Amino acid sequence: MEIVLSFKNKLGFVLGFCTRPSRTSRMASSADQWDRCDKMVISWLINSVIKDIGQSSLFSVTTRDVWLQLE
Protein backbone atom coordinates (compact mmCIF):
# COMPACT_ATOMS: atom_id res chain seq x y z
CA MET A 1 0.00 0.00 0.00
CA GLU A 2 2.87 2.38 0.73
CA ILE A 3 4.13 1.91 -2.84
CA VAL A 4 0.76 2.88 -4.30
CA LEU A 5 0.40 5.88 -1.98
CA SER A 6 3.92 7.02 -2.82
CA PHE A 7 3.19 6.69 -6.54
CA LYS A 8 0.05 8.81 -6.13
CA ASN A 9 1.98 11.35 -4.02
CA LYS A 10 -0.26 10.67 -1.01
CA LEU A 11 2.11 8.86 1.35
CA GLY A 12 2.46 12.00 3.47
CA PHE A 13 -1.17 11.66 4.52
CA VAL A 14 -0.61 8.30 6.23
CA LEU A 15 2.82 9.10 7.61
CA GLY A 16 1.73 12.46 9.01
CA PHE A 17 4.00 14.65 6.85
CA CYS A 18 1.09 16.28 5.04
CA THR A 19 -0.85 18.16 7.68
CA ARG A 20 -4.08 20.07 7.23
CA PRO A 21 -3.54 23.80 6.61
CA SER A 22 -5.19 26.18 9.04
CA ARG A 23 -8.56 27.41 7.94
CA THR A 24 -8.07 31.16 7.54
CA SER A 25 -10.00 33.12 4.95
CA ARG A 26 -6.98 33.06 2.61
CA MET A 27 -6.33 29.36 3.09
CA ALA A 28 -9.92 28.05 3.07
CA SER A 29 -9.57 26.53 -0.40
CA SER A 30 -6.30 24.81 0.60
CA ALA A 31 -7.98 23.31 3.66
CA ASP A 32 -10.90 22.14 1.51
CA GLN A 33 -8.53 20.58 -1.00
CA TRP A 34 -6.62 18.84 1.80
CA ASP A 35 -9.92 17.50 3.22
CA ARG A 36 -10.91 16.07 -0.18
CA CYS A 37 -7.54 14.37 -0.66
CA ASP A 38 -7.59 13.02 2.89
CA LYS A 39 -11.06 11.52 2.44
CA MET A 40 -10.02 10.01 -0.88
CA VAL A 41 -7.03 8.27 0.73
CA ILE A 42 -9.27 7.07 3.59
CA SER A 43 -11.60 5.47 1.05
CA TRP A 44 -8.64 3.77 -0.67
CA LEU A 45 -7.44 2.35 2.64
CA ILE A 46 -10.86 1.17 3.79
CA ASN A 47 -11.60 -0.45 0.43
CA SER A 48 -8.25 -2.24 0.37
CA VAL A 49 -8.84 -4.29 3.54
CA ILE A 50 -11.41 -6.93 4.42
CA LYS A 51 -14.88 -5.64 5.25
CA ASP A 52 -14.71 -6.21 9.03
CA ILE A 53 -11.47 -4.28 9.37
CA GLY A 54 -12.64 -1.50 7.05
CA GLN A 55 -15.85 -0.98 9.01
CA SER A 56 -13.90 -0.41 12.22
CA SER A 57 -12.17 2.53 10.51
CA LEU A 58 -15.29 4.25 9.18
CA PHE A 59 -15.44 6.83 11.96
CA SER A 60 -11.77 7.81 11.87
CA VAL A 61 -11.20 11.51 11.37
CA THR A 62 -8.02 11.47 9.26
CA THR A 63 -6.05 9.16 7.03
CA ARG A 64 -3.34 9.02 9.69
CA ASP A 65 -5.91 7.69 12.21
CA VAL A 66 -7.00 4.95 9.80
CA TRP A 67 -3.40 4.03 9.01
CA LEU A 68 -2.53 3.68 12.70
CA GLN A 69 -5.58 1.46 13.27
CA LEU A 70 -4.56 -0.81 10.41
CA GLU A 71 -0.96 -1.25 11.54
C-alpha distances in whole Angstrom, upper triangle without the diagonal:
4,5,5,6,9,10,11,12,11,9,13,13,10,12,15,17,17,20,22,25,28,30,33,35,34,30,30,28,26,25,25,22,20,20,19,16,15,16,14,11,12,13,9,8,12,12,9,10,14,17,18,15,15,18,19,16,18,21,18,20,17,13,14,16,13,10,13,14,11,12
4,5,5,6,8,10,10,9,7,10,11,9,10,13,14,15,18,20,23,26,28,32,34,32,29,29,27,24,24,24,22,19,20,19,16,15,17,15,12,13,15,12,10,14,15,12,14,17,20,21,18,17,21,21,18,20,22,19,20,17,13,13,15,14,11,13,15,13,12
4,6,5,6,9,10,10,8,12,13,12,13,16,16,17,20,22,25,29,30,33,35,34,30,30,28,25,25,26,23,21,22,21,17,17,19,16,13,16,17,13,13,16,16,13,16,19,22,24,21,20,23,24,21,23,25,22,23,20,16,16,19,17,14,17,19,16,16
4,5,5,6,9,9,8,12,13,12,14,16,17,16,19,21,24,27,29,32,33,32,28,28,26,24,24,23,20,19,20,18,15,15,16,13,11,13,14,10,11,14,14,11,14,18,20,22,20,18,22,22,20,21,23,21,22,18,15,16,18,16,14,17,19,16,16
4,5,5,6,5,5,8,9,9,10,13,13,13,16,18,20,24,25,28,30,29,25,25,23,20,20,20,17,15,16,15,12,12,14,11,8,11,12,9,10,14,14,12,15,19,20,22,19,17,21,21,18,19,21,19,19,15,12,13,16,14,12,15,17,15,15
4,5,5,6,5,8,10,10,11,13,12,12,16,18,21,24,26,29,31,29,25,26,24,21,21,22,18,17,18,18,14,14,17,14,12,15,16,13,13,17,18,16,18,22,24,26,23,21,24,24,21,23,24,22,21,18,14,15,18,17,14,17,19,18,17
4,5,8,8,11,13,13,14,17,16,15,19,21,23,26,28,30,32,30,26,27,24,22,22,22,19,18,20,18,14,16,18,15,13,16,17,14,15,18,18,16,19,23,25,27,24,22,26,26,23,24,26,24,23,20,17,18,21,19,17,20,22,20,20
4,5,8,10,11,12,14,16,15,13,17,18,20,24,25,27,29,27,23,24,21,18,19,19,15,14,16,14,11,13,14,11,10,14,14,11,13,17,16,15,19,22,24,26,23,21,24,25,22,22,24,22,21,18,15,16,19,18,16,20,21,20,20
4,6,8,9,11,12,13,12,10,14,15,17,21,23,25,26,24,21,22,19,16,17,18,14,13,15,14,11,12,15,12,11,14,16,13,15,18,19,18,20,24,26,28,25,22,25,26,22,23,24,21,20,17,14,15,18,18,16,19,21,20,20
4,5,6,8,9,10,10,8,11,13,16,19,21,24,25,24,20,20,18,15,16,16,13,11,13,12,8,9,11,10,7,11,13,11,12,15,16,15,18,22,23,24,21,19,22,22,18,19,20,18,17,13,10,11,15,14,12,16,18,17,17
4,5,6,6,8,8,8,12,14,17,20,22,25,27,26,22,23,21,18,18,19,16,13,15,15,11,11,13,12,9,12,14,12,12,15,17,15,17,21,23,24,21,19,22,21,18,20,21,17,17,13,10,10,14,13,11,13,16,15,15
4,6,5,6,5,5,8,11,14,17,19,22,25,23,19,20,19,16,15,17,15,11,14,14,11,10,14,13,11,13,16,14,14,17,19,18,20,23,25,26,22,21,23,22,19,20,20,17,16,12,10,9,13,13,11,13,16,16,16
4,6,5,6,5,7,9,13,16,18,21,23,22,18,19,18,15,14,15,13,9,11,12,9,7,10,10,8,9,13,12,11,14,17,16,18,21,22,23,20,18,20,19,16,17,17,13,12,8,6,6,10,10,9,12,14,14,15
4,6,8,8,10,12,16,19,21,24,27,26,22,22,21,18,17,18,16,13,13,14,11,9,12,12,8,9,12,12,10,13,15,14,15,19,20,20,17,16,18,17,14,16,16,13,12,9,6,4,8,8,6,8,11,11,11
4,6,8,10,13,16,19,22,25,27,26,23,23,23,19,18,20,18,15,16,17,14,12,15,15,12,13,16,15,13,16,19,17,18,22,23,23,20,19,21,20,17,19,19,15,15,11,9,7,10,11,8,9,13,13,12
4,6,6,10,13,15,18,21,24,23,20,20,20,17,16,18,16,13,14,16,14,11,14,16,13,13,17,17,15,18,20,20,21,24,25,25,21,20,22,20,17,19,18,15,13,10,9,6,10,12,10,10,14,15,14
4,6,10,12,15,18,20,23,22,18,20,19,16,15,18,16,12,15,17,14,12,16,17,14,16,19,18,17,20,23,22,23,27,28,28,25,23,25,24,21,22,22,18,16,13,11,10,13,15,13,14,18,18,17
4,7,9,12,15,18,20,19,15,16,16,12,12,14,12,9,11,13,11,10,13,14,12,14,17,17,17,19,21,21,23,26,27,28,24,23,25,24,20,21,20,17,15,11,10,10,13,15,14,15,18,19,19
4,6,9,12,15,18,17,13,14,15,11,10,12,12,8,10,13,11,10,13,15,14,15,18,18,18,20,23,23,24,27,28,28,25,23,24,23,20,20,19,16,13,10,10,10,12,15,14,15,18,20,20
4,6,9,12,15,14,10,11,11,8,6,9,9,6,8,11,10,9,12,14,14,14,18,19,19,20,23,24,25,28,28,28,26,23,24,23,20,19,18,15,12,10,11,11,13,16,16,17,20,21,22
4,6,9,11,11,7,8,10,7,5,9,10,8,10,13,13,12,15,17,17,18,21,22,22,24,26,27,29,32,32,32,29,27,28,27,23,23,21,19,15,13,15,15,17,19,20,21,23,25,26
4,6,9,10,7,8,10,9,7,10,12,10,11,15,15,15,17,20,20,20,23,25,25,26,29,30,31,34,33,34,31,29,29,28,25,24,22,20,16,15,17,17,19,21,22,23,25,27,28
4,7,8,6,5,8,8,6,9,11,11,11,14,16,15,17,20,21,21,23,25,26,27,29,31,32,35,34,34,32,29,29,29,25,24,22,20,16,16,18,19,20,23,24,25,27,29,30
4,5,5,6,9,10,9,11,14,14,14,17,19,19,21,23,24,24,27,29,29,30,33,34,36,38,37,38,36,33,33,32,29,28,26,24,20,20,22,23,24,26,28,29,30,32,33
4,6,5,8,10,10,12,14,15,16,18,20,20,22,24,25,26,28,30,31,32,34,36,37,40,39,40,38,35,35,35,31,30,28,26,23,22,24,25,27,29,30,31,33,35,36
4,6,8,9,10,12,13,14,16,18,19,20,22,24,25,26,28,30,31,32,34,35,37,40,40,41,38,35,36,36,32,31,29,27,24,23,24,25,27,29,30,31,33,35,36
4,6,5,6,9,10,11,12,14,15,16,18,20,21,22,25,26,27,29,30,32,34,37,36,37,35,32,32,32,28,27,26,24,20,19,21,22,24,25,26,28,30,31,32
4,5,5,6,9,10,11,12,14,15,17,18,20,21,23,25,26,27,29,30,32,35,34,35,33,30,30,30,27,25,24,22,19,18,20,21,23,24,26,27,29,30,32
4,5,5,6,9,10,11,12,14,15,17,18,20,21,23,24,26,27,29,31,34,33,34,32,29,30,30,26,25,24,22,19,18,19,21,23,24,25,27,29,30,31
4,5,5,6,9,10,11,12,14,15,17,18,20,21,23,24,26,27,29,32,32,33,31,28,29,29,25,24,23,21,18,16,17,18,21,22,23,25,27,27,29
4,5,5,6,9,10,10,12,14,15,16,18,20,21,22,24,26,28,30,30,31,28,25,26,26,22,21,20,18,14,13,15,16,18,19,21,22,24,25,27
4,5,5,6,9,10,11,12,14,15,17,19,20,21,23,25,27,29,28,30,28,24,25,25,22,20,19,18,15,14,15,17,19,19,21,23,24,25,27
4,5,5,6,9,10,11,13,14,16,17,19,20,21,23,25,28,28,29,27,24,25,25,22,20,20,18,16,14,14,17,19,19,20,23,24,25,26
4,5,5,6,9,10,11,12,14,15,17,18,20,21,23,26,26,27,25,22,23,23,19,19,18,16,13,11,11,13,15,16,17,19,21,22,23
4,6,5,6,9,10,10,12,14,15,16,18,20,22,25,24,25,23,20,20,20,17,15,15,13,10,9,10,13,14,14,16,18,19,20,22
4,5,5,6,9,10,11,13,14,15,17,19,21,23,23,24,22,19,20,21,17,16,16,15,12,11,11,14,16,15,17,20,21,21,23
4,5,5,6,9,10,11,12,14,15,17,19,22,22,24,22,18,20,21,17,16,17,15,13,10,9,12,15,14,15,18,19,19,21
4,5,5,6,9,10,11,12,14,15,17,20,20,21,19,16,17,18,14,13,13,11,9,7,6,9,11,11,12,14,16,16,18
4,5,5,6,9,10,10,12,14,16,19,18,19,17,14,15,16,12,11,11,10,9,7,7,11,12,11,13,15,16,16,19
4,5,5,6,9,10,11,12,15,18,18,20,18,14,16,17,14,13,14,13,12,10,9,13,14,12,13,17,17,17,19
4,5,5,6,9,10,11,13,16,17,18,16,13,15,16,12,12,14,12,12,9,6,10,12,10,10,14,14,14,16
4,5,5,6,8,10,11,14,14,15,13,10,12,12,9,9,10,9,9,7,5,9,9,7,9,12,12,11,14
4,5,5,6,8,10,13,12,14,13,9,11,13,10,9,12,11,12,11,9,12,13,10,12,15,14,13,16
4,6,5,6,9,12,13,15,13,10,13,15,12,12,15,14,15,13,10,13,14,11,11,15,14,13,15
4,5,5,7,10,11,13,10,8,11,12,9,10,13,12,13,11,8,11,11,8,8,11,11,9,12
4,5,6,8,8,10,8,5,8,9,7,8,11,10,13,12,10,12,12,8,10,12,11,9,13
4,6,8,8,11,10,7,10,12,11,11,14,14,16,15,13,16,15,12,13,16,14,12,15
4,7,9,12,10,8,12,13,12,13,16,16,18,16,13,15,16,12,12,15,14,11,13
4,6,8,6,6,9,11,10,12,15,15,18,17,14,16,15,11,11,14,12,9,12
4,6,6,6,9,10,11,13,16,17,20,19,17,19,17,14,14,16,14,11,14
4,6,5,6,9,10,11,14,15,19,19,17,19,18,14,15,17,14,13,16
4,6,5,7,9,10,13,15,18,19,18,19,17,14,15,16,13,12,15
4,5,5,7,9,12,12,16,16,15,16,13,10,12,12,9,8,11
4,5,5,7,10,11,14,14,13,14,13,9,11,13,10,9,13
4,5,5,8,10,14,15,14,16,14,11,13,15,11,11,15
4,6,7,8,12,14,13,14,11,9,12,12,9,10,13
4,6,5,9,10,10,11,8,6,9,10,7,8,12
4,6,9,10,11,13,10,8,12,13,11,12,16
4,6,9,11,12,10,9,13,13,11,13,17
4,6,8,9,6,6,10,10,9,11,14
4,7,8,7,8,11,12,12,14,16
4,5,5,7,9,10,11,13,15
4,5,5,6,9,10,11,12
4,5,5,6,9,10,11
4,5,5,6,9,10
4,5,5,6,9
4,5,5,6
4,5,5
4,6
4
